[in-house]
Amino acid sequence: MNDYSGKNYSVWQTTQLQKQEFEKLSPKEQLIHLCLTAHLAPSSHNTQPWRFMINSDQAEITINIDKEFILPASDVNGRQAIISIGCALANLKVAAKNFGYQVEATILNNDKQIFKPIEKHTGLIPIIKIKVSPTALTENLADIYQAIFERKVTRAEYLENSELPTKLLEYINSLSNNQIKIHLVSDILRRLTISEFQGQADNFVINSKKFSRELGEWLLPNNTTSHVGMPGINFGLSDEEANRLHQGLKGDIPLNPADGLKFSTGGKIGIEKSPTICFLTAADDTIENWIATGEIVENIFLKLTANGIMFTMHAGITEVSLINKLFSMSFLGTSRKILSLFRMGYAKRKEDGDRPHSPRLPLDKVIINY
Ligand SMILES: Cc1cc2nc3c(=O)[nH]c(=O)nc-3n(C[C@H](O)[C@H](O)[C@H](O)COP(=O)(O)O)c2cc1C
């Protein structure tokens, strides 16, 4: 029996701070706490590609991407890693705002070529500079700050007929801007269409040797001591199923057809049966828009968490480029690019909601000058 309380889960135990407690910290400790909140963000395959450099004299943090953690099979453009960086930025901004600080973020590198993954490529690429300064503007974000510590992806079946509150859907819609458009889909016909596209994307992925081997490296046994990657329990897999799928995807043992099928139909059925699907599109497939997408997505996830609503991301439609094109042409009638897709709903089974968090690296491994 795994208890998921090993060292690889320990950052989740960090105490949340009250505003007065934050104010008592030294400037360096304050920046460390902000980096911690960023580190709890979601990331593709739980790679946690962010590496923070703190400059407490200037109240600045530089976020770098560790190139080793841009995945060459599933993330050929580095888009998923950079969306993950946007998610981390959202957490940091929420925490800072909650403590009465504002964050000015500047993108340091928007050359897409630099982020294309190459096997065995290592090194840090600075991507965002953050300047933190006090602000008189106060906003009560206590529940959203708390959600940073509670948020997790729950890949499970949701209650198909339990609709999300209208006010919440209106809030999500309101996050659209000039560049990024939010699309909410709740009717069964369009959900079915999306689930078909997702099924195609998942099939493509599971049948691609390169992709499935990479997934096997990151989908781990439940008793893993790894600080990165996804234990099978986060997919609702038993210890045996997780071991088999880990080894089967890696190619160490034959992939059990039932496991493969369960995995690839999981996404399709999950989408079909979720009350609402959300996807984000942009006219331009730029680094700026990838970061902005990550920010919006994580802001939505925090709001959902604060409201007891679960969500699961599905990057297949985004990253299998033919499916992405077909989807936007047939579904939207435009050539806008889909940058993120996720489903939302209430857990059908309570135990799915009680699953553990995913592992995280220790803080001193992601803050390079800790
Ligand atoms: C950009 C991005 C893409 C993701 N794509 C998928 C996906 O295709 N399928 C999936 O099951 N989870 C996906 N996830 C969820 C991550 O696997 C998850 O965030 C990570 O394992 C950490 O777990 P946590 O979010 O519960 O802390 C994605 C997350 C991000 C940020």
PDBQT file of the ligand as one rigid body, heavy atoms in Angstrom, charges set to zero:
ROOT
HETATM    1  C1  LIG A 401       0.566  22.104 -20.946  1.00  0.00    +0.000 C 
HETATM    2  C2  LIG A 401       0.032  20.890 -20.260  1.00  0.00    +0.000 A 
HETATM    3  C3  LIG A 401      -0.412  19.795 -21.011  1.00  0.00    +0.000 A 
HETATM    4  C4  LIG A 401      -0.925  18.671 -20.391  1.00  0.00    +0.000 A 
HETATM    5  N1  LIG A 401      -1.396  17.637 -21.151  1.00  0.00    +0.000 NA
HETATM    6  C5  LIG A 401      -1.965  16.560 -20.557  1.00  0.00    +0.000 A 
HETATM    7  C6  LIG A 401      -2.521  15.507 -21.330  1.00  0.00    +0.000 A 
HETATM    8  O1  LIG A 401      -2.504  15.519 -22.562  1.00  0.00    +0.000 OA
HETATM    9  N2  LIG A 401      -3.076  14.462 -20.698  1.00  0.00    +0.000 N 
HETATM   10  C7  LIG A 401      -3.106  14.387 -19.337  1.00  0.00    +0.000 A 
HETATM   11  O2  LIG A 401      -3.627  13.409 -18.796  1.00  0.00    +0.000 OA
HETATM   12  N3  LIG A 401      -2.586  15.387 -18.559  1.00  0.00    +0.000 NA
HETATM   13  C8  LIG A 401      -2.028  16.463 -19.138  1.00  0.00    +0.000 A 
HETATM   14  N4  LIG A 401      -1.532  17.503 -18.386  1.00  0.00    +0.000 N 
HETATM   15  C9  LIG A 401      -1.574  17.399 -16.920  1.00  0.00    +0.000 C 
HETATM   16  C10 LIG A 401      -0.206  17.058 -16.361  1.00  0.00    +0.000 C 
HETATM   17  O3  LIG A 401       0.147  15.729 -16.661  1.00  0.00    +0.000 OA
HETATM   18  C11 LIG A 401      -0.203  17.321 -14.850  1.00  0.00    +0.000 C 
HETATM   19  O4  LIG A 401      -0.342  18.715 -14.671  1.00  0.00    +0.000 OA
HETATM   20  C12 LIG A 401       1.052  16.852 -14.182  1.00  0.00    +0.000 C 
HETATM   21  O5  LIG A 401       1.138  15.458 -14.219  1.00  0.00    +0.000 OA
HETATM   22  C13 LIG A 401       1.141  17.321 -12.728  1.00  0.00    +0.000 C 
HETATM   23  O6  LIG A 401       0.027  16.909 -12.010  1.00  0.00    +0.000 OA
HETATM   24  P1  LIG A 401      -0.895  17.944 -11.233  1.00  0.00    +0.000 P 
HETATM   25  O7  LIG A 401      -1.361  18.952 -12.223  1.00  0.00    +0.000 OA
HETATM   26  O8  LIG A 401      -2.017  17.113 -10.684  1.00  0.00    +0.000 OA
HETATM   27  O9  LIG A 401      -0.052  18.552 -10.158  1.00  0.00    +0.000 OA
HETATM   28  C14 LIG A 401      -0.998  18.629 -18.978  1.00  0.00    +0.000 A 
HETATM   29  C15 LIG A 401      -0.563  19.726 -18.223  1.00  0.00    +0.000 A 
HETATM   30  C16 LIG A 401      -0.065  20.845 -18.855  1.00  0.00    +0.000 A 
HETATM   31  C17 LIG A 401       0.367  22.031 -18.046  1.00  0.00    +0.000 C 
ENDROOT
TORSDOF 0
